[in-house]
Amino acid sequence: MILALAAQAALAATPAPAAPTPPPLPAPYATPSVEKRSVTVGWPEGGRPKAPEGFEVLPFATGLSSPRQMLVLANGDVLVAEAQTIKNGKTSANRITLLRDDNRDGKADQSFTVAENIRQPFGLAIVGPDLWIAATDGVLRAPFKPGDTTLGGPIEQILALPAGGYNNHWTRNLIASPDGKTVYLTIGSASNIAEHGPAEDQGRAEIRAIDVATRKATPFATGLRNPVGLAFEPTSGALWTAVNERDGLGDELVPDYITSVRAGGFYGWPYSYFGKTIDPRVKQDKPDLVARAIVPDLAVGPHVAALGIAFAPQAWPAGWTQGAFVARHGSWNRAKFSGYDVVFAPFANGKPTGEIRPFLTGFVSDEAKSEVFGRPVSLATTATGALLLADDAGNAIWLVRPVAAKAPVAAPPTAAPVSPSGPPQ
């Protein structure tokens, strides 16, 4: 008790870190709204993302079918949801796969199909004796424990969810609270800016809290256009999310962001963005909501499609141990590509302290041809201190870890952060 009080006192005495500078927000339509979509060409033989000096990137698993969200189990196995956007005749694997690295060399040796025929699965969580799966149209559960390679019983639907919508906001993510009593669920909007009326977006653009005992779901935070990534910040224990903001206002609007999630918080969508900045396209009939709109903690670039978030392994080299990694899937509503990478946001005392800087790059093959090798989606850390990245376009999961070196790995420079809009052109 005395030690705990002393630790609290020491934390209270620590000066609050300086918050990153809020991004400059140009006027709407300062540049035209354009469409520039990427074309996936796949990784060449031996190709892989580029990491900073002192790290290695290994192909943990290849030949997957649009790997999306991952869950590292207590025994080291990795579950991955394989699903993709369904349009223009595409089909989806619609399955949960288990990957096992028997010899712990950083590459999966075995693969097992755990569940099939689930409508666009994404979120995964172990809750008590069960595996919870967030499909696009519902939350499911089935008996499962680490070490198993198949489900221990039939799949049951816990909660029905609205499906479909604008720009394929079909992903539904899950994370269980450390005490196992609550599961948080993300549901993206069905529209860009509620342009088809409120009925279409009823019960969407929010994070819900599901009481595990009663299975009752209630809104936890709202006004989040498309929250996807979820993680608990290790210092404060706060829930964080990565959010995709709206399209159609020009190259630099609106920045995607990562933010801590406050119970009962409202984050602006569709009426305003980055706090109380009004969207001129939206009828302003809820001024009371706009008045309490929360400014997100950190902008990570306009149109970058920030999907995954994971906090750094504590045993990593200096400069990379306190902060959040963010997977930026990549832009389509911007004249020049932004995103298509993984960036790092330094933290102190549970909050961001500086601008983002690059960590994994090399996903763009030839921007002049709009060609990319792959696209980052989700992130997860392992008990051995590695970072996993799901690459849905590259059909791979990459493993990143520090390499043994004779000299300590130098801390990354802090003077030249990457632009939130992407790496230098």
C-alpha positions, 0 to 999 in steps of 0.5 A, spaced: 500 500 500 505 504 501 509 503 495 502 504 491 501 511 494 508 512 493 508 510 486 501 515 485 505 521 488 511 520 483 506 520 477 502 526 480 509 529 481 511 528 474 510 534 469 504 533 464 507 531 457 506 537 452 501 535 447 502 534 440 500 541 436 493 540 433 493 539 425 492 546 421 485 545 418 484 548 411 477 551 409 473 546 406 474 545 398 481 548 399 483 543 394 478 539 390 476 532 392 479 527 388 479 519 387 486 516 386 485 508 388 491 503 389 492 497 385 495 491 388 501 488 384 503 483 390 510 483 393 516 480 389 519 474 391 523 476 397 520 483 398 517 485 405 516 492 408 522 496 410 523 497 418 528 502 421 535 500 422 536 495 428 529 491 426 528 485 422 521 483 418 519 476 417 514 473 413 510 470 419 505 467 414 503 468 407 498 465 402 492 468 406 486 470 403 485 478 405 488 477 413 484 482 417 484 482 424 489 478 429 488 475 436 495 472 439 493 467 444 496 465 451 500 459 448 502 463 442 498 461 437 495 467 432 488 467 430 486 471 424 480 473 421 480 472 413 475 477 410 474 482 405 470 488 401 465 484 397 463 488 391 464 487 383 464 480 383 469 479 389 468 473 394 471 473 401 474 467 405 469 468 411 473 464 415 478 464 422 484 461 421 489 459 427 497 460 425 502 456 430 509 457 430 512 450 433 519 452 433 518 459 435 523 462 429 518 467 427 514 463 422 508 459 422 509 452 421 502 450 421 495 453 419 488 450 421 481 453 419 477 454 426 471 457 423 468 458 416 462 461 413 461 467 417 459 473 414 465 478 413 468 476 420 473 481 423 474 482 431 476 477 435 476 476 443 477 470 448 472 471 453 472 466 459 471 459 455 469 462 449 471 465 442 467 471 440 467 473 433 465 480 430 462 479 424 459 484 420 452 482 421 452 480 429 457 478 434 458 471 435 461 466 440 463 459 441 467 454 446 474 455 445 480 455 449 488 456 447 491 450 444 485 448 441 485 448 433 477 447 432 471 450 436 469 446 442 461 447 440 456 450 435 456 458 434 451 462 437 449 469 435 450 474 441 448 480 438 445 482 431 448 488 428 446 493 422 450 491 416 452 494 409 453 501 408 458 507 405 465 505 402 464 498 406 464 500 413 463 493 414 468 491 419 466 490 427 472 490 432 472 487 439 476 487 445 475 485 452 476 489 458 482 486 462 477 484 468 473 480 462 467 483 464 466 488 458 467 487 451 467 493 447 465 493 440 466 498 434 461 499 429 462 504 423 457 509 420 453 507 414 454 513 410 459 518 409 456 524 413 449 521 414 447 524 407 441 519 407 438 521 413 439 518 420 435 512 420 440 509 416 445 510 421 441 508 427 446 504 432 452 506 428 458 510 428 459 508 435 463 504 440 458 499 444 460 496 451 457 489 452 456 486 459 459 479 458 454 477 464 447 479 461 450 480 454 446 487 454 450 492 449 449 500 450 453 506 447 459 507 450 462 513 445 458 516 439 460 520 433 466 516 431 465 515 424 468 509 423 472 506 429 476 500 427 483 499 431 482 498 439 487 497 444 488 499 452 494 504 453 498 500 458 500 506 463 493 509 464 489 503 462 484 507 458 481 504 451 484 507 445 481 507 438 483 508 431 478 512 427 477 514 419 474 521 418 470 523 412 471 524 405 469 529 400 472 536 403 479 536 399 486 533 400 487 535 407 480 534 410 479 531 415 485 528 419 484 521 421 486 520 428 487 516 434 484 517 441 482 515 448 475 513 448 471 517 454 465 513 457 459 517 454 463 522 449 461 525 443 466 526 437 463 530 432 460 526 427 457 527 422 456 535 425 463 537 426 470 534 425 476 535 430 472 537 435 467 543 434 469 544 426 462 545 423 462 540 416 458 545 412 454 539 408 451 537 414 444 540 417 446 543 424 440 541 428 444 538 434 448 544 437 448 541 443 452 535 441 457 539 437 458 544 443 460 538 447 464 534 441 471 532 444 477 534 440 481 527 438 488 526 442 492 525 435 491 526 428 495 521 424 493 524 417 488 526 412 485 520 408 490 515 411 485 510 413 488 509 420 485 502 421 490 498 426 493 500 433 497 497 438 502 499 444 509 498 443 512 492 446 516 494 453 523 490 451 524 494 445 530 499 443 530 506 446 525 510 443 520 505 441 518 503 448 513 508 449 508 509 444 503 507 439 504 504 432 498 505 427 497 501 421 495 506 415 491 502 410 492 508 405 488 513 401 483 513 395 480 520 396 487 524 395 491 527 389 497 524 392 498 517 396 498 518 404 498 512 409 500 505 406 505 504 412 505 503 419 507 509 424 509 510 431 506 516 436 511 517 442 507 517 449 509 519 456 504 518 462 499 515 457 498 521 452 502 522 446 508 527 446 510 528 439 508 528 432 508 521 428 514 518 425 515 512 420 516 505 422 514 500 417 514 503 409 515 500 402 508 498 401 508 503 395 511 500 388 510 505 383 505 511 385 505 514 378 502 507 376 498 507 383 501 500 384 502 498 391 505 491 394 500 491 400 496 495 405 497 495 412 491 493 416 491 491 424 497 490 429 498 485 435 504 484 440 506 477 442 509 475 448 516 474 445 516 482 444 514 482 436 510 486 433 505 483 428 502 486 422 496 484 417 497 486 410 490 484 407 492 486 400 499 482 400 495 476 403 501 476 409 502 477 416 509 480 417 513 479 424 517 485 426 522 484 432 529 487 434 535 484 432 541 482 436 547 487 435 554 488 438 552 496 439 545 498 442 540 500 437 540 508 437 534 512 438 530 514 432 531 522 431 526 526 433 527 532 429 524 530 423 517 527 424 513 524 418 508 528 415 501 526 417 499 526 410 504 520 409 512 519 407 516 524 403 514 524 396 
